Amino acid sequence: RVERVEPGAAVLDDGTRLPAGAVVVGIGARPATAWLAGSGIELGAHGEVVADRRLATSLPDVYAVGDCASFPSGRYGERLLVHHWDNALQGPRTVAVNVLGAATGREPVVYDPVPYFWSEQFGRFVQYAGHHADADRTVWRGDPAEAAWSVCWLRGSRLVALLAVGRPRDLAQGRRLIEAGTEMDAEALADPARPLKSATA
Ligand SMILES: Cc1cc2nc3c(=O)[nH]c(=O)nc-3n(C[C@H](O)[C@H](O)[C@H](O)COP(=O)(O)OP(=O)(O)OC[C@H]3O[C@@H](n4cnc5c(N)ncnc54)[C@H](O)[C@@H]3O)c2cc1C
């Protein structure tokens, strides 16, 4: 186990000093759902509540949102377990509509977001939208050694995800292009001076 990090080294609890120029800390999260055992609510491989595309659980009239719940993403064709603030904000809107809809006989609405998160790292504003597991092409906008740059992931010619560092306009425009499934011109996309929304095919 790591006991502490010192300038230039990570010190283990047996006294070993491992020289380290940089230390990357990865902290995971696990839903605290043990109390649901035996309730009839289906739990998934990560201990999360398994919701359907309406965010309904396996029990009637019980819905699940946020970090504790996975849902099938129609957009990305796989079940997503999203641990980000925006997902905890958007999911309840779908659930509210579906709870009220069930009472008034309205068609249920489907939850199919473009996942989004932001963070601040070392004074840089970092934003990500989409999901790039199935992407087949990466396009850089700008030099990652500089303060501001973006990277786009394409599947075919469609933008599926985007990471923007210090380029919030790229994120705002990219998020809409991902949502709409717009076909992009990869060459135009690689020019950071060109607005992302004008790099369509
Ligand atoms: C260190 C850290 C940094 C993060 N940074 C970012 C970021 O930069 N950007 C971003 O988008 N997201 C970030 N996140 C993720 C974001 O905070 C979560 O996605 C979001 O808070 C999830 O909201 P939630 O309501 O689903 O769950 P939570 O906020 O975890 O709320 C669940 C609540 O349920 C309570 N609870 C649990 N079990 C029970 C029980 N049995 N009975 C009653 N209450 C219970 C818990 O105490 C808690 O208050 C970060 C998370 C962490 C931990």
Ligand as a Chemical Component Dictionary entry (heavy atoms), coordinates in Angstrom:
data_LIG
# 
_chem_comp.id                   LIG 
_chem_comp.type                 NON-POLYMER 
_chem_comp.pdbx_formal_charge   0 
_chem_comp.three_letter_code    LIG 
# 
loop_
_chem_comp_atom.comp_id 
_chem_comp_atom.atom_id 
_chem_comp_atom.alt_atom_id 
_chem_comp_atom.type_symbol 
_chem_comp_atom.charge 
_chem_comp_atom.model_Cartn_x 
_chem_comp_atom.model_Cartn_y 
_chem_comp_atom.model_Cartn_z 
_chem_comp_atom.pdbx_ordinal 
LIG C1  C1  C 0 -14.426 13.492 -5.485  1  
LIG C2  C2  C 0 -15.481 13.584 -6.568  2  
LIG C3  C3  C 0 -15.353 14.518 -7.587  3  
LIG C4  C4  C 0 -16.315 14.601 -8.605  4  
LIG N1  N1  N 0 -16.140 15.517 -9.602  5  
LIG C5  C5  C 0 -17.048 15.598 -10.578 6  
LIG C6  C6  C 0 -16.892 16.554 -11.622 7  
LIG O1  O1  O 0 -15.925 17.311 -11.654 8  
LIG N2  N2  N 0 -17.831 16.596 -12.593 9  
LIG C7  C7  C 0 -18.914 15.772 -12.602 10 
LIG O2  O2  O 0 -19.741 15.861 -13.519 11 
LIG N3  N3  N 0 -19.110 14.864 -11.615 12 
LIG C8  C8  C 0 -18.195 14.754 -10.610 13 
LIG N4  N4  N 0 -18.366 13.835 -9.606  14 
LIG C9  C9  C 0 -19.522 12.941 -9.670  15 
LIG C10 C10 C 0 -20.788 13.580 -9.121  16 
LIG O3  O3  O 0 -20.531 14.139 -7.864  17 
LIG C11 C11 C 0 -21.858 12.471 -9.012  18 
LIG O4  O4  O 0 -22.082 11.938 -10.308 19 
LIG C12 C12 C 0 -23.182 12.978 -8.468  20 
LIG O5  O5  O 0 -23.023 13.552 -7.192  21 
LIG C13 C13 C 0 -24.175 11.829 -8.385  22 
LIG O6  O6  O 0 -25.363 12.271 -7.776  23 
LIG P1  P1  P 0 -26.361 11.227 -7.171  24 
LIG O7  O7  O 0 -27.491 12.037 -6.634  25 
LIG O8  O8  O 0 -26.651 10.143 -8.149  26 
LIG O9  O9  O 0 -25.575 10.490 -5.998  27 
LIG P2  P2  P 0 -24.943 11.118 -4.667  28 
LIG O10 O10 O 0 -24.580 12.557 -4.857  29 
LIG O11 O11 O 0 -23.870 10.137 -4.263  30 
LIG O12 O12 O 0 -26.148 11.058 -3.651  31 
LIG C14 C14 C 0 -26.596 9.820  -3.092  32 
LIG C15 C15 C 0 -27.077 10.106 -1.683  33 
LIG O13 O13 O 0 -27.743 8.966  -1.162  34 
LIG C16 C16 C 0 -27.350 8.777  0.171   35 
LIG N5  N5  N 0 -27.567 7.364  0.502   36 
LIG C17 C17 C 0 -26.863 6.292  0.101   37 
LIG N6  N6  N 0 -27.406 5.152  0.614   38 
LIG C18 C18 C 0 -28.475 5.525  1.338   39 
LIG C19 C19 C 0 -29.444 4.811  2.105   40 
LIG N7  N7  N 0 -29.423 3.472  2.210   41 
LIG N8  N8  N 0 -30.410 5.531  2.717   42 
LIG C20 C20 C 0 -30.465 6.882  2.594   43 
LIG N9  N9  N 0 -29.580 7.600  1.889   44 
LIG C21 C21 C 0 -28.587 6.938  1.266   45 
LIG C22 C22 C 0 -25.873 9.185  0.191   46 
LIG O14 O14 O 0 -25.462 9.515  1.486   47 
LIG C23 C23 C 0 -25.914 10.411 -0.724  48 
LIG O15 O15 O 0 -26.210 11.604 -0.045  49 
LIG C24 C24 C 0 -17.438 13.745 -8.582  50 
LIG C25 C25 C 0 -17.575 12.818 -7.534  51 
LIG C26 C26 C 0 -16.616 12.736 -6.549  52 
LIG C27 C27 C 0 -16.796 11.727 -5.436  53 
# 
loop_
_chem_comp_bond.comp_id 
_chem_comp_bond.atom_id_1 
_chem_comp_bond.atom_id_2 
_chem_comp_bond.value_order 
_chem_comp_bond.pdbx_ordinal 
LIG C1  C2  SING 1  
LIG C2  C3  SING 2  
LIG C2  C26 DOUB 3  
LIG C3  C4  DOUB 4  
LIG C4  N1  SING 5  
LIG C4  C24 SING 6  
LIG N1  C5  DOUB 7  
LIG C5  C6  SING 8  
LIG C5  C8  SING 9  
LIG C6  O1  DOUB 10 
LIG C6  N2  SING 11 
LIG N2  C7  SING 12 
LIG C7  O2  DOUB 13 
LIG C7  N3  SING 14 
LIG N3  C8  DOUB 15 
LIG C8  N4  SING 16 
LIG N4  C9  SING 17 
LIG N4  C24 SING 18 
LIG C9  C10 SING 19 
LIG C10 O3  SING 20 
LIG C10 C11 SING 21 
LIG C11 O4  SING 22 
LIG C11 C12 SING 23 
LIG C12 O5  SING 24 
LIG C12 C13 SING 25 
LIG C13 O6  SING 26 
LIG O6  P1  SING 27 
LIG P1  O7  DOUB 28 
LIG P1  O8  SING 29 
LIG P1  O9  SING 30 
LIG O9  P2  SING 31 
LIG P2  O10 DOUB 32 
LIG P2  O11 SING 33 
LIG P2  O12 SING 34 
LIG O12 C14 SING 35 
LIG C14 C15 SING 36 
LIG C15 O13 SING 37 
LIG C15 C23 SING 38 
LIG O13 C16 SING 39 
LIG C16 N5  SING 40 
LIG C16 C22 SING 41 
LIG N5  C17 SING 42 
LIG N5  C21 SING 43 
LIG C17 N6  DOUB 44 
LIG N6  C18 SING 45 
LIG C18 C19 SING 46 
LIG C18 C21 DOUB 47 
LIG C19 N7  SING 48 
LIG C19 N8  DOUB 49 
LIG N8  C20 SING 50 
LIG C20 N9  DOUB 51 
LIG N9  C21 SING 52 
LIG C22 O14 SING 53 
LIG C22 C23 SING 54 
LIG C23 O15 SING 55 
LIG C24 C25 DOUB 56 
LIG C25 C26 SING 57 
LIG C26 C27 SING 58 
# 
